[in-house]
Amino acid sequence: MTELCRAVHERYRLEPLFVADLDTYGYSALSYAAPPYRIGFYRLSAITSPATR
């Protein structure tokens, strides 16, 4: 997980609305993690205290 992604996970509670796993391969010069790729739409709610995690 990248630092930017980790920061989002630390500050927000993510509620999945729709999630799908894609078993495919990247097609660009960028480096990707190994498949499957999880994509989706999430509702983010700010975490107000450590107890709500």
Secondary structure by P-SEA (a helix, b strand, c coil): ccaaaaaaaacbbbbbcbbbbbcccccccccccccccccbbbbbbbbcccccc
